[in-house]
Amino acid sequence: MLKIKLFIVTACLGAFSACAGDADIQLPLLDQVSFVHGTVTSRMILFLACSWAAQ
């Protein structure tokens, strides 16, 4: 019974420390990201999304 309680406490404490805040997330620059083996750049996706949303 003690092992189960210890496991539950450890799992709960580990779950709280595993959550990342906004400051922990580091995004790459748009120029450094591409998709489909470099055929589609992140700037193209951003442009298409903005064009589609404007309609």
FIMI-919907 format. One line per field, with one value per atom (N, C-alpha, C, O): x, y, z; residue in one letter. Coordinates in pm, 1 decimal. Example, Ala and Ser with C-alpha at 12.3 -4.5 7.8 and 13.67 -1.06 7.14 Angstrom:
! residues 2
X <- (1319.0_1230.0_1320.0_1423.6_1285.0_1367.0_1290.0_1340.9)
Y <- (-569.0_-450.0_-330.0_-331.9_-225.0_-106.0_3.0_113.8)
Z <- (780.0_780.0_780.0_846.5_708.0_714.0_787.0_803.9)
zalo <- (A_A_A_A_S_S_S_S)
END
This chain:
! residues 55
X <- (81.7_0.0_86.4_51.5_197.3_287.5_347.7_366.0_378.3_435.1_335.3_373.8_208.1_105.4_90.1_80.4_87.8_75.7_197.6_184.8_313.7_436.1_435.0_477.5_386.8_377.6_280.7_309.8_166.3_66.2_121.1_103.0_187.4_245.3_353.6_359.1_438.3_544.5_486.7_535.7_383.5_321.0_257.2_267.3_192.2_128.7_231.9_213.7_337.9_442.1_514.1_550.9_534.0_597.7_511.0_562.4_379.7_288.2_289.3_279.7_300.8_304.0_432.5_429.2_542.9_669.1_686.8_774.5_606.2_618.8_545.9_567.1_462.1_386.7_478.3_549.2_475.6_560.1_479.7_364.9_539.4_475.7_509.0_589.3_447.3_471.7_617.5_668.8_684.2_823.8_917.4_1029.5_873.4_957.9_958.5_1047.6_860.6_847.9_933.6_919.0_1022.4_1108.2_1074.5_1094.0_1024.6_987.1_1100.5_1167.4_1122.9_1227.2_1179.1_1059.3_1272.0_1237.4_1167.1_1185.5_1087.1_1013.5_1107.3_1073.9_1223.5_1317.9_1381.6_1436.7_1374.9_1440.3_1347.8_1392.3_1220.5_1123.4_1073.2_1039.2_1068.7_1009.2_944.6_974.2_856.6_782.9_793.4_830.1_762.6_763.2_901.0_911.4_1003.5_1142.0_1186.0_1258.0_1143.9_1186.0_1102.7_1129.7_1001.3_918.3_825.6_804.2_771.5_677.9_745.7_786.6_757.2_819.0_711.4_592.6_754.7_659.6_600.4_487.2_675.6_621.6_509.3_412.9_519.5_412.2_285.2_175.4_300.1_184.5_120.5_-2.1_201.3_149.8_76.4_-30.8_132.7_69.4_-63.6_-163.1_-66.0_-190.3_-297.8_-415.5_-258.4_-354.6_-412.3_-532.1_-328.7_-377.3_-466.3_-565.7_-431.4_-512.6_-647.7_-750.2_-648.0_-772.2_-862.3_-984.1_-802.3_-880.8_-939.5_-1042.2_-877.0_-924.1_-1045.1_-1114.3_-1071.5_-1185.6_-1315.2_-1419.2)
Y <- (-119.6_0.0_126.5_226.8_120.1_234.8_264.4_380.4_158.6_178.5_247.4_330.6_213.4_274.0_422.1_505.5_455.2_595.3_675.7_788.9_616.9_684.7_707.7_812.9_610.1_623.9_735.0_814.6_741.6_845.0_984.3_1076.7_999.6_1129.6_1169.6_1284.8_1076.2_1103.6_1140.0_1231.9_1069.1_1097.3_1235.1_1307.0_1272.8_1404.8_1516.8_1616.8_1501.5_1604.7_1613.8_1722.9_1501.5_1501.2_1565.8_1630.4_1549.7_1608.9_1760.6_1828.5_1814.6_1959.6_2019.4_2128.1_1952.2_2006.5_1986.4_2049.0_1901.0_1874.5_1978.1_1983.0_2059.6_2160.5_2277.2_2330.4_2315.5_2426.2_2555.4_2557.1_2661.3_2791.1_2858.5_2807.5_2972.4_3045.4_3085.6_3091.5_3113.1_3156.2_3041.4_3065.2_2916.9_2801.4_2761.2_2688.3_2807.6_2767.0_2858.3_2980.5_2798.1_2875.8_2837.0_2722.4_2931.9_2908.2_2950.9_3050.9_2876.1_2916.4_3033.3_3060.8_3100.8_3209.3_3153.0_3036.3_3235.9_3189.9_3144.3_3054.3_3206.5_3170.5_3033.3_2975.3_2981.1_2855.0_2734.0_2620.7_2755.7_2646.9_2626.9_2723.1_2500.6_2467.9_2330.6_2253.3_2301.5_2176.5_2112.0_2178.5_1987.0_1908.5_1919.8_1958.1_1886.5_1884.7_2020.0_2026.1_2127.5_2261.5_2325.0_2438.7_2255.1_2310.2_2419.7_2519.6_2402.1_2498.5_2564.5_2497.0_2696.6_2768.7_2815.2_2818.0_2850.7_2897.8_3032.9_3064.0_3112.2_3240.2_3219.5_3296.1_3117.8_3086.4_3045.3_3087.1_2964.3_2921.1_3040.7_3052.0_3129.2_3247.6_3337.4_3389.2_3356.2_3438.8_3378.7_3450.3_3247.5_3183.0_3189.6_3208.8_3174.1_3180.6_3321.8_3337.7_3423.0_3560.6_3594.5_3665.5_3544.7_3569.4_3501.1_3558.1_3378.8_3305.6_3369.6_3374.2_3419.5_3480.1_3614.7_3656.1_3682.5_3813.5_3803.4_3902.8_3685.0_3671.1_3668.7_3657.5)
Z <- (0.0_0.0_0.0_-62.3_69.5_75.0_-62.2_-99.2_-137.3_-271.2_-363.6_-445.9_-350.3_-434.6_-401.2_-491.2_-271.4_-231.4_-276.7_-323.4_-262.3_-305.1_-456.2_-503.9_-530.0_-675.8_-713.4_-802.7_-646.9_-677.7_-647.5_-726.8_-534.1_-499.0_-599.1_-642.2_-635.5_-732.2_-868.3_-934.0_-910.6_-1040.1_-1040.9_-1140.3_-932.7_-925.2_-926.7_-996.1_-852.3_-849.7_-983.6_-1027.2_-1048.0_-1179.2_-1284.5_-1375.8_-1273.6_-1370.7_-1362.0_-1464.2_-1241.0_-1226.0_-1282.2_-1339.8_-1267.0_-1315.0_-1464.7_-1524.2_-1527.6_-1670.0_-1754.9_-1876.0_-1695.8_-1771.2_-1806.3_-1720.8_-1932.3_-1976.8_-1979.3_-2023.7_-1932.4_-1940.1_-2072.2_-2150.4_-2096.5_-2220.9_-2235.8_-2347.6_-2126.2_-2132.4_-2167.6_-2212.4_-2148.1_-2175.6_-2322.6_-2366.3_-2399.0_-2538.1_-2624.9_-2621.6_-2702.1_-2791.4_-2935.7_-2976.3_-3010.9_-3150.3_-3242.7_-3216.4_-3350.9_-3446.3_-3531.7_-3539.0_-3595.2_-3686.1_-3809.6_-3844.4_-3875.2_-3993.5_-4105.5_-4182.6_-4113.4_-4219.8_-4197.4_-4290.9_-4075.9_-4043.3_-4057.5_-4039.3_-4089.7_-4093.6_-4235.2_-4304.1_-4278.9_-4409.2_-4398.9_-4307.8_-4492.9_-4493.5_-4630.9_-4727.8_-4640.2_-4763.8_-4830.9_-4947.4_-4757.4_-4806.7_-4861.2_-4960.9_-4797.3_-4835.9_-4944.6_-4983.3_-4995.9_-5102.7_-5051.8_-5120.4_-4934.4_-4876.8_-4757.3_-4662.8_-4762.4_-4651.9_-4554.0_-4586.3_-4436.4_-4336.3_-4374.7_-4337.7_-4447.7_-4494.7_-4594.6_-4595.3_-4678.8_-4774.0_-4699.8_-4736.3_-4596.7_-4517.8_-4448.2_-4445.3_-4392.7_-4326.2_-4425.0_-4393.7_-4543.0_-4645.5_-4689.9_-4702.0_-4714.2_-4757.8_-4650.0_-4680.7_-4525.1_-4415.2_-4402.4_-4378.9_-4417.6_-4409.9_-4529.1_-4514.0_-4646.5_-4765.2_-4753.3_-4790.8_-4700.9_-4686.1_-4581.4_-4598.5_-4471.9_-4365.7_-4407.4_-4353.6_-4501.1_-4545.7_-4637.0_-4659.1_-4690.2_-4783.1_-4714.5_-4779.4)
zalo <- (M_M_M_M_L_L_L_L_K_K_K_K_I_I_I_I_K_K_K_K_L_L_L_L_F_F_F_F_I_I_I_I_V_V_V_V_T_T_T_T_A_A_A_A_C_C_C_C_L_L_L_L_G_G_G_G_A_A_A_A_F_F_F_F_S_S_S_S_A_A_A_A_C_C_C_C_A_A_A_A_G_G_G_G_D_D_D_D_A_A_A_A_D_D_D_D_I_I_I_I_Q_Q_Q_Q_L_L_L_L_P_P_P_P_L_L_L_L_L_L_L_L_D_D_D_D_Q_Q_Q_Q_V_V_V_V_S_S_S_S_F_F_F_F_V_V_V_V_H_H_H_H_G_G_G_G_T_T_T_T_V_V_V_V_T_T_T_T_S_S_S_S_R_R_R_R_M_M_M_M_I_I_I_I_L_L_L_L_F_F_F_F_L_L_L_L_A_A_A_A_C_C_C_C_S_S_S_S_W_W_W_W_A_A_A_A_A_A_A_A_Q_Q_Q_Q)
END
